Amino acid sequence: MIRLTMFLAAILLASSYPTMAQEGPEGNVAEAWIVNVDMASQPAFEEAFKAHVDVRKKHNDPFEWHVYVQETGNSMSTYMIRACCFAWAEKDAYETWGEENPEVNADWGEYVHPHVSSYGHHYSTLDFANSNWPDDGSEINFVGVTSYQIKTGHSAQFEAVKAELSQIALNEGWAQAGHHWAWTSSVDGANTVNLAVPHENFASMATPDPDFFQFLSQHLGSEEAAAGIFQRFTDATDGSDYTIYRHRSDLSMSDSDQ
């Protein structure tokens, strides 16, 4: 039987995404598990998963896990189960909770695990200083995540430009106009930085008017100046990809958007 001290999710991500604005800089770690399920097993998996959520609630799971599935891409039977945000020391306390509540792990192993084909496990850290996640109870049903692969030796350049763009957005009117985003960085695996943008519905995914390039051009005084910053940003990356994730509140620990 596979022993799990918690259940599972990804990126990431990006992109949950928690009520991050409520958290302090010491609690900037997110844990994510990826659970792959055969298409034919999805109904049975979800039924067992929902019952498992009730077991975790009964045992007062200290973490609040949220579930996401891909709205776009090629992994439509992959579930991303994510908890955020906590300090690393809180992970030790969570491990202790798992040892003191063996019924939780046993329930997963007996009822949920048989429907799972494979797992992935990831940690990421959130950059609160350069993010602007909604903390007003806004409904978040989708998260669009752009994953940037950082060139070897270019992390400092990328972080500098990321901060430059983010601080302009935070202080010069973009955030005040109701735009939200969050930056996360992978702890394991490839050097990847993710930009997550929350959405209430599909309509909110439309390109804003003005878009960010137009906003930046106006702030800097010319399109050439804005293009120069974006070029420095692009020069630090090996490429990017974009995925939309749907938040599954019916499978998550609570109805709050994380």
C-alpha positions as CSV (number, residue, x, y, z in Angstrom):
1,M,0.0,0.0,0.0
2,I,1.4,3.4,-0.9
3,R,1.7,5.7,2.1
4,L,0.6,9.2,1.5
5,T,0.8,11.9,4.1
6,M,-1.5,13.9,2.0
7,F,-3.3,13.9,-1.3
8,L,-2.2,15.4,-4.4
9,A,-1.6,18.2,-7.2
10,A,0.6,20.4,-9.6
11,I,2.5,22.8,-11.1
12,L,3.2,24.3,-10.0
13,L,1.6,26.2,-10.7
14,A,0.8,28.0,-11.1
15,S,-0.9,28.9,-10.7
16,S,-3.5,28.0,-7.3
17,Y,-3.8,29.5,-5.9
18,P,-4.6,30.6,-2.5
19,T,-5.7,33.7,-0.8
20,M,-2.1,34.5,-1.1
21,A,-2.4,38.2,-0.2
22,Q,-3.3,37.0,3.3
23,E,0.0,35.2,3.8
24,G,3.3,36.5,5.1
25,P,6.7,36.1,3.4
26,E,7.6,33.2,5.7
27,G,4.6,31.2,4.4
28,N,5.3,31.1,0.7
29,V,5.6,27.4,0.0
30,A,3.0,25.4,-2.1
31,E,2.9,21.7,-2.3
32,A,1.3,20.0,-5.3
33,W,0.6,16.4,-6.3
34,I,-0.3,15.3,-9.8
35,V,-2.6,12.3,-10.0
36,N,-3.0,10.6,-13.3
37,V,-6.2,8.5,-13.8
38,D,-7.3,6.4,-16.7
39,M,-10.3,7.9,-18.4
40,A,-12.5,4.9,-17.7
41,S,-11.6,5.1,-14.0
42,Q,-12.5,8.8,-13.5
43,P,-16.1,8.3,-12.2
44,A,-14.9,5.8,-9.6
45,F,-11.9,7.9,-8.7
46,E,-13.9,11.0,-8.1
47,E,-16.5,9.2,-6.0
48,A,-13.7,7.7,-3.8
49,F,-11.9,11.1,-3.7
50,K,-15.0,12.9,-2.5
51,A,-15.4,10.4,0.3
52,H,-11.7,10.8,1.2
53,V,-12.1,14.6,1.5
54,D,-14.7,13.9,4.2
55,V,-12.2,11.7,6.0
56,R,-9.6,14.5,5.9
57,K,-12.1,17.0,7.2
58,K,-13.1,14.6,10.0
59,H,-9.5,14.4,11.1
60,N,-9.0,18.2,10.8
61,D,-6.4,18.2,8.1
62,P,-4.3,21.3,8.8
63,F,-3.8,22.0,5.1
64,E,-6.5,23.1,2.7
65,W,-6.2,21.1,-0.5
66,H,-7.7,22.4,-3.8
67,V,-8.1,20.4,-7.0
68,Y,-7.6,21.6,-10.6
69,V,-8.0,19.8,-13.9
70,Q,-6.7,20.9,-17.3
71,E,-9.2,22.8,-19.4
72,T,-6.6,22.8,-22.3
73,G,-3.9,20.4,-23.2
74,N,-3.4,16.7,-23.6
75,S,-3.8,15.5,-20.0
76,M,-7.5,15.7,-19.5
77,S,-7.6,12.9,-16.9
78,T,-4.9,14.5,-14.7
79,Y,-5.9,15.9,-11.3
80,M,-3.8,18.6,-9.7
81,I,-4.2,18.8,-5.9
82,R,-2.5,21.7,-4.2
83,A,-2.1,23.3,-0.8
84,C,-0.7,26.8,-0.2
85,C,0.8,28.6,1.5
86,F,2.9,27.5,4.4
87,A,6.4,27.8,5.8
88,W,8.8,24.9,5.5
89,A,8.6,24.2,9.2
90,E,4.9,23.7,8.9
91,K,5.6,20.7,6.6
92,D,7.3,18.9,9.5
93,A,4.2,19.5,11.6
94,Y,2.0,18.2,8.8
95,E,4.1,15.0,8.6
96,T,3.5,14.5,12.3
97,W,-0.2,15.0,11.8
98,G,-0.1,12.3,9.2
99,E,1.6,9.9,11.5
100,E,-0.9,10.6,14.3
101,N,-3.9,10.0,11.9
102,P,-3.0,6.8,10.1
103,E,-6.7,6.3,9.2
104,V,-6.3,9.0,6.6
105,N,-3.5,7.4,4.7
106,A,-5.2,4.0,5.0
107,D,-8.4,5.4,3.5
108,W,-6.5,6.8,0.5
109,G,-4.6,3.5,0.0
110,E,-7.7,1.3,0.2
111,Y,-10.3,3.4,-1.7
112,V,-8.6,6.0,-3.9
113,H,-5.2,4.6,-4.9
114,P,-6.6,1.6,-6.8
115,H,-8.0,4.1,-9.4
116,V,-4.7,6.0,-9.9
117,S,-2.2,5.1,-12.6
118,S,0.7,7.3,-11.5
119,Y,1.7,10.2,-9.3
120,G,3.9,13.3,-9.4
121,H,5.0,15.5,-6.5
122,H,6.2,19.1,-6.6
123,Y,7.0,22.1,-4.4
124,S,7.0,25.7,-5.5
125,T,7.5,29.1,-3.8
126,L,5.4,32.2,-4.3
127,D,6.7,35.7,-4.9
128,F,4.3,37.8,-2.9
129,A,6.2,41.1,-3.4
130,N,5.6,40.9,-7.2
131,S,2.1,39.4,-7.2
132,N,-1.4,40.8,-6.9
133,W,-3.8,38.0,-6.1
134,P,-7.4,38.9,-5.2
135,D,-8.2,38.8,-1.5
136,D,-11.7,40.2,-1.8
137,G,-13.6,36.9,-2.1
138,S,-13.6,37.1,-5.9
139,E,-14.8,33.9,-7.6
140,I,-12.0,32.1,-9.3
141,N,-13.1,29.2,-11.5
142,F,-10.2,29.1,-13.9
143,V,-6.4,29.8,-13.7
144,G,-4.4,30.6,-16.8
145,V,-0.7,29.6,-16.3
146,T,2.2,30.6,-18.4
147,S,5.3,28.5,-17.6
148,Y,8.6,30.1,-18.6
149,Q,11.7,27.9,-18.9
150,I,14.7,30.0,-17.7
151,K,18.0,29.8,-19.6
152,T,20.9,28.5,-17.7
153,G,22.8,31.4,-16.1
154,H,20.0,33.9,-16.7
155,S,18.0,33.6,-13.5
156,A,19.2,36.9,-12.2
157,Q,18.3,38.7,-15.4
158,F,14.8,37.1,-15.5
159,E,14.1,37.9,-11.8
160,A,15.2,41.5,-12.3
161,V,13.0,42.1,-15.4
162,K,10.1,40.2,-13.7
163,A,10.4,42.5,-10.7
164,E,10.6,45.6,-12.9
165,L,7.5,44.8,-14.9
166,S,5.6,43.7,-11.7
167,Q,6.4,46.8,-9.8
168,I,5.2,49.0,-12.7
169,A,2.0,47.0,-12.8
170,L,1.5,47.3,-9.0
171,N,2.3,51.0,-8.7
172,E,1.3,52.6,-11.9
173,G,-2.3,51.6,-12.4
174,W,-2.5,48.1,-13.8
175,A,-3.3,46.5,-10.5
176,Q,-5.6,49.3,-9.6
177,A,-7.6,48.7,-12.8
178,G,-8.5,45.2,-11.4
179,H,-5.9,43.0,-13.0
180,H,-4.5,40.1,-10.9
181,W,-1.6,37.7,-11.2
182,A,0.8,35.6,-9.2
183,W,4.4,34.4,-9.7
184,T,5.6,31.0,-8.6
185,S,9.0,29.3,-9.0
186,S,9.6,25.6,-9.1
187,V,11.7,24.1,-6.3
188,D,12.4,20.8,-8.0
189,G,13.0,19.8,-11.6
190,A,13.7,22.3,-14.4
191,N,14.2,26.0,-13.6
192,T,10.7,27.1,-14.3
193,V,8.8,30.3,-13.3
194,N,5.1,30.4,-13.7
195,L,2.7,33.4,-14.1
196,A,-0.8,32.6,-13.0
197,V,-3.8,34.7,-13.8
198,P,-7.2,34.0,-12.2
199,H,-10.5,34.1,-14.2
200,E,-14.1,34.0,-13.1
201,N,-15.3,32.8,-16.4
202,F,-14.4,32.5,-20.1
203,A,-15.4,36.1,-20.8
204,S,-12.7,37.3,-18.4
205,M,-10.1,35.6,-20.6
206,A,-10.5,38.2,-23.4
207,T,-7.6,40.4,-24.0
208,P,-8.0,43.6,-22.0
209,D,-8.2,47.0,-23.6
210,P,-5.7,48.4,-23.2
211,D,-3.5,45.3,-23.0
212,F,-0.4,45.2,-20.9
213,F,2.0,46.2,-23.7
214,Q,-0.2,49.3,-24.4
215,F,-0.3,50.1,-20.7
216,L,3.5,49.8,-20.5
217,S,4.1,51.8,-23.6
218,Q,2.0,54.6,-22.2
219,H,3.8,54.5,-18.9
220,L,7.3,54.5,-20.5
221,G,6.4,57.0,-23.2
222,S,6.9,54.8,-26.3
223,E,6.4,51.3,-27.7
224,E,10.1,51.1,-28.3
225,A,10.8,51.4,-24.6
226,A,8.2,48.8,-23.7
227,A,9.5,46.4,-26.4
228,G,13.0,46.8,-24.9
229,I,11.9,45.5,-21.5
230,F,10.0,42.6,-23.1
231,Q,13.1,41.8,-25.1
232,R,15.2,41.5,-22.0
233,F,12.5,39.3,-20.5
234,T,12.5,37.0,-23.5
235,D,16.3,36.9,-23.8
236,A,16.3,35.2,-20.3
237,T,14.0,32.4,-21.3
238,D,14.2,29.3,-23.5
239,G,10.5,29.4,-24.3
240,S,7.1,29.2,-22.6
241,D,3.8,27.3,-22.7
242,Y,0.3,28.2,-21.6
243,T,-2.4,26.1,-20.0
244,I,-5.8,26.8,-18.6
245,Y,-6.8,25.0,-15.4
246,R,-10.4,24.6,-14.1
247,H,-10.8,24.7,-10.3
248,R,-12.9,21.8,-9.1
249,S,-14.7,23.1,-6.0
250,D,-16.7,19.9,-5.7
251,L,-13.5,17.9,-5.1
252,S,-11.7,20.6,-3.0
253,M,-11.5,20.9,0.8
254,S,-13.6,24.0,0.8
255,D,-15.5,26.3,-1.5
256,S,-13.0,29.1,-1.2
257,D,-10.9,29.8,-4.3
258,Q,-7.3,28.9,-3.8
